[in-house]
Amino acid sequence: MSSSTLRILSLSAVLLSVPAAFAQANKDQTIAFAGIDAREGATSDQAAHFGDLLTATLVNDGKLRVVERAQIAKVMKEQALASSGVMSDEVQIKVANLVGARYLALGSIAREGRSWTLNLRAIDSSTAQIASADTQKIGGADQLEAAARTMARRLTDKLLGTKTSGAGEVVGDFDPSLIKEASRQLARMLAARFPKVEGKLVNSLPNDTSSCHFPDTRGIFKGERFELSGYDMVTEHDAQKGYFLLTDFTETSCSGRIKKTAPTEISDGDTIRSMALKVAMDPLEVGAGVEPELGKLFSNETKESLKNQPQFDLNGEAQIFLSGRIVGGKGHRAIEVQAQDKSGNVIQRWDLTGAF
């Protein structure tokens, strides 16, 4: 056999392998929906709506190819497979392979009172193993769309090993609007504890320390930083001179360290004003019966509310750290929050209730 013939045969083998590889890659990114079951108080219309929401998210995100239901129904009819009732695992896998799908998705929706329980799982047709399983509990029909988006994107991430934007959207058995109101209430309490304050240097020393005076010391804490400004004899105007770190205080006196940022002389009577307080807040811990998502959502909403308070800054290295927990049943939540400085000292604790 000539060398040119061998090259032609080799090229032919490569070309033949390309469609097969492409088809396999296509199949690996294809999913078919066998259907959503209505259970325990849910209607078939609600199940169909949940399925439509899941499908719409997958199609719009475009990472998985979704087989149309009409195509699945056509194949099942041609193959004389059951089109209603519970299909066996063998039939499910056969359906997925017949429509060229690597995965077959099944789900259910159940309702108890105002709450809903959503389930979604995917079977790998190549191994007959469950590739993904997800359960989400929500507080009402108004959260169904967000839950469907979240579950569809978590499914995509699980099957493809990706990280989809929006896969961490928080939903659960609670009222988001009431969480938002409780978070605003906490932000107002924090703002009342850490108001913008102004004081004066009383006796500045050559070693860059000084005593100070505030009309009211209830708004300050050890470790708080202040802008230092005063009269500049060169420019004959008030100018920023540096920063002041509060190291100690009582009801009647205080002291701290000075950091100069300008050649201007530091003088007794110079003004110290609160700087934007850098705050960090981790998701609150949750007690028994409280969803972890609730602690995350409450913390995120609180941080958003703090952004609207001018004395707080949520960027950079934090000066105070907020932590706490949420306990209690739906509609009767007890929220405990505390603020700590960088040394772990508790500055203050707050207790509030939430109807979410």
N, C-alpha and C positions, 0 to 999 in steps of 0.2 A: 504494500500500500504506500502510495507516494506521500511526501510530506504535505503537499497542498491538500490532498484528500483528508489527511489527519486534521489539518487546521480547520477545514470545512466542517468535519464531524464534531470537533471540539466546540466550534462556534455555535453549531446547531444545538448541542447539549446545553450550552449556556442560555441560548434564546428560549429553549423549551422550559428551562428552569425558572425563567423570569416570571411568566404568567402564574406558575404554581406558587412561587414565593409571594407574588403580589396578592393572589387570591387568599393565601393563608394570612397575610398581614391584614387584609380587608376583613377576614372572618374574625381575627383576634380583636378587632375594634367594633364588632357588630353585636347588638343586643336585640332580643325579641321579647315583647311583653306577652306573657300568657294570659294576664288579666289580674284584676284586683277584686278580691272577694269582699262582699258586704257581710259583716258579722255583728251580732249583739246590738241591735238597735239602729244600725246604719242601713241606708237604702241603697239599691242598685245604682240610682242616679248619683249618690254621693261617692260610691266606689268608682263609677265611671269618671266623675269629675277629678278625683284624686289621681286616677290613671292618666287623664289628659294633662294635668299639671306636671306630673313626672315626665311624661313624654315631651311636652313643650320645652321644659328646661334642658333635657338631653339634646333635643334637636337644635335649640338656640345656642347652646354651648359648643356644639359641633365636634366634640372630642370622640363620641361614640356614634356609630351609624345605627339608627333605629329602624328595624323592620316594621313596615306598616301592618296594622292589624288585618287589613283586607288580604294581604299576602299570606299571613299566617292562616286565616280562615280558608283561603283558597287551597293551600297545601293540605290542610287537615281534611278538607272535603275530598280532594283528589285521592288522598291516601286512606280514606274511610276511617279517620281517627275521630275519637269522641270530641265533640265541639261544645259540650256542656258538662257540668259536674266536675268532680275532682279527677284530674289526670294522674296516672301513675308516673313515677320518676322516669321509667323507661320511655313512656310516650312523650313526656316533656323533653327529654334529651333528643328523641327522634325528631320532634318538631323543630328544635333549634338547629339540628344538622341539616334538615331538609330546606330550611330557609337561609342557610349559610351563615348562621349566627354562632359565635363562640359561647355567648351567654344567653340564658333564658331568665327573665325577671318575673317574679310573682309577688303579690302583696295582698294586704287586707286592711280594712278600715272597720273599727268598732266604736260604738258610742255608748257612753254611760253618763246620763245627765247632760251636763254642758261639756264634759271632757270627751276627748277623742283619743284612741290609741291607733297608731299607724304602724304597719309592718311592711318591710320590703326586703326581699332576698333575691340573690342571683345564683343560678346553678351553672357550673362550667360544663358544657356539653362534651368536652374532650376528656374529662376525668370523672364526671358524674358526682363531683363534690360541690358543696356549697361554697361559693367564692366570696359571698358577702351577705351579711345579715344585719339589719338595722331596725330599731324600734324607737318611735318618738311619741311622747304623750303631749298633747296640746290642750289649752284651756277653752277652745271654742272654734267655731267655723271660721272666724276672722283670722286665725293663725294657720289655716290649712295651706294656703298658697306659700307662705314662708317656709312651712315645714316640708312641703313637697320639693321646693327648690333646694333646701338643705340636704334632704335625703337623696335626691337625684345627684347632687354634686359629690356627696360622700361616696355614693355608689361608683361614680366615675373615678374618683381618687383611688378607691380600693381596687378596682379592676385594672386600671392603667398605671397605678403607682405614681400618680401626679398630685399636684396641690392646686385645687380649683378655687379661685376667688369666690367668696360667698359660701363656701362649704361649712364655715363655722358660724353661720347665722344662728342666732340664739332664739329658740322658741321653747315653749313649755306650758305647763298647767298653771298659768298665772296671767294677770292682766297687765300688759306692758305699760299702759297709760298710768296705772296706779303706782307702778314701780318708778316711773319717771317723776311723778309728783313727790314720792317719798325721797327720792334722790335729791330733788330740788330743796326739800326741807332740810336734809342733812347738809347740803352745801351752804344754806343760809346760816345754820348753826355754826359751821366752821368759820364762815365769814365774820360772824359776831365774836368768835373767840380770837380770831387773828385779824383785827382791823388794821388799817393804815394808821400808824401813830407817829408822833413827832416829839423829840426831846432836845436837850441841850447838853453840851459838854460843860462840866463844872470845874474840873481841875486837871488839865492836861499836863503830862509829865514828859521829860526828855526821853524816857524809855518806851515811848509810843503806847502808853496806857493813859487812861483817864477815867475819872468818876463822871457820872452823868445824872440827869434828872428828867423824869417823865411826869407830866401832870397826873397820869393814871398808869400804874404798872400792870393792870390786869390784862392788857393786850399783848404783852411781850413775853419772851421765853429765852432761856439760856441758849446760846448758839445762834440767835437771830442776827442777821446782818442788816446794817443801815448804811444809807448814803450819807456822807459827811460833806457839808458845804458851809460856806460863810463868806465874810467880806474879804475881798482880795485888795490889799493896799496898792498893788501895782495897777490893776485895771480899774480900781475903785468901783467894782461891782461884785455882787455875790457870784461865787464860782464853786464848782465841785472840787473838793480837796482830797477826797479819798473815801475810805470805808471804815466802819466801826463795827466790831464784833462784840456783842454783849456776852460777858463771861459770868456775871453774877448780879443778882438784884434782890432787894427786899421791898417792902411796901413803901419805904421812904428813901431808898438810895439804890444806886446801881454803878457798875463799873465794866470796863471792857478794854479791848485792844484796838489801836488805830493802825491803819495801813494807808500811808500817803501815796497818792498817785499824781501829785503836782508839787512843784517847788514852793507853793504858797505856804506860809506859816500857819500851823494849827493854833487856834486861839480859844480860850475859855469863852463860852457863849455861842460857839459854832453849832449849827443845827444838825441833828441826826434824824433822818426820815426812813421809815420802813421801806425796804425793797420788796419787789414781788417775791412771795414766799414759794420756794420750789417744793412741790408736793409729789409723793408717789403713793399709789394705792393699788394693792393686789386684790384679786377677787376675794370677796368675803367667804369665810368658811360657812358651811351649812350644817344644820342639825338634822336629825332623823326625819325623813319624810319631806325634806326640802331638796329640790333638784339642784345639782351643781350649777346648771345653766343659770339658775336664778341669781346665785351669788355673783356670777360673772356679769350678768346683765345689769344688776344693781350697781356694781362697781363701775362699769363702763358709763352708765347714765350719770353717776355721781361725778366722775371725771369730766364729763361733758358740761355738767352744771357748774363745776368749779372754774371751767374756762371762761364762764360769763362773769366771774367775780374778779375784778381788776387786781386784787392783792395776791392772786395765786398764779403760779407758773408751773406747768406740768412737764416742762422740758429741762433737760440737764440733770446734774447731780442733786438729788433730793436733800432737803434740810429736815423735813418731817415725813414720817411714814404713817399711813392710815391702814389699820387692820381691824378685823372684827369678825362677827358671825351673824347669821340669820337663823332663827329657830321659830317653831310654831307652825300651825296649820294654815291652809289657804284662807285668806281674809283676816287672819289674826297673827301677823308676823311680828316678832320682836327683833329689833336690829340693835346690836351692840357694836359701837365703833370707838376706837381709841387712837390718839395721836402720840407718836413717840419721836424723840429727837434722834440724832445720829448715834448717840451713846446708848440708846435703848431705854432712856428714861421716859416714863409716861407723862405727857404734858396735861392731857385731859381725856376724860371718857364721856361718851354721849349714849343715851338710850332713847330710841324712838320706836314707834309702832307703825306698821304698814298694813293697809287693807288689801294688798295684792295677794 
